Amino acid sequence: MTGMVTAVSLAIYWQRGPRALQFLIYFKLITSAILMIANYRRQFPSDVFYLNFGVSLRLLTAITVSTDLLLWIAGLIVFT
């Protein structure tokens, strides 16, 4: 799911250029967070492994979304 959001974000970035970067960062953060939360709620029994170690769903979502955003920004820097 986040791969699709990344592809849409990259397509918009290549069409609009750097002026769309601020919008795309917010777009990617919000949509990735919504999709991750929906995915975690759908796959809750498999996430019990992380919850048993004291990692909350909020922290797990925050780490996943921020890592995805940082990799996306790094990809923009490298490939543009």
C-alpha angles and dihedrals in degrees: 000000000000089000089062091049089050092051092050091047092050092048091052091046093052091048098044101028128213094328089075094053097098092051091046094052091054091042092051094045095049099042093043091050092049092047093046093050091049090048093049092050090050093048098037098138092058091051093058086091091067094039091055089061091055097258108140123219089244092054092045091052093046093051093047095047095044092048090050091049093048092050090049092051091046089052091051091052094047099043101039 
